Amino acid sequence: MTHTFPPELDDAPARRSRFTESGYLVLPGFLPAALVHRLLPEVDRWVDEGLRARSMAACLDPDTHGTPPVLELELPAHGELLTHEPLMRVVAELTGPSFVFHHLHSDRHGDATGGNAWHHDHEAHDGQDPGPLMVHALHYLGGLDPSVGHLAVLPGSHREHAAKQARAHLGTKELPGEVVIDRLPPGSTVLMNSALFHARRPAPEGTGDTRPRYFVDASYCQTSARWRPVKPYWRHMLTRARELDLSGGRWPELFAERHFTEYTTTGQGSTT
């Protein structure tokens, strides 16, 4: 499957250079319409049947709730998105050919969702070198426009080595140097260095009827360090991905447990 990149990002060196400098790449209309069409009802099911709530409860209180009955990656289109071949190729351009899946998150944001204060999503690892890369792929299934709010990013902030919530006290206020991403067609993807500070701003008042913002993100890590998992059932998650053969034999390290430390309660997943 092929994908046409924006002209300024039409070769791998340009993509790597842009990502290294700014900390993110915007890929408009990156996902095929047929895949998006199958993902939308899966997100609805994930939210409406309480599967997302049960997944969150299992993270917050694993002793009480145990392992969720369904994982996002067990939903067929979500599993396909996780290892979408054009996505894998771009991630490999940024991280190198050996990378591991970290976690998957799916949601449908509505009027009551609100914003998400400035933060980053980079997780700790056990290496001494701070350089190993973690990448978040933010998929906006219905695109972005003023009726669903927008994403604000702070280019260059991925080089700060700051705590996740170092700017949380600022809420979602405008910051000098920020870039606002507020108009994307359906099926667009934003690839982000997970250490980049970003915020989710809700739709401003007076924009008329709002619609849901369908959002899926997946994160991937270089295999040069052992990463801290954010879900207590991370081994089950990787096991199910292997059982389902989501990598199709193309990415042998993608679901390997040896690239992770033990779970601690300090990790958090992305809710961008």
Disulfide bonds with the S-S distance in Angstrom:
none
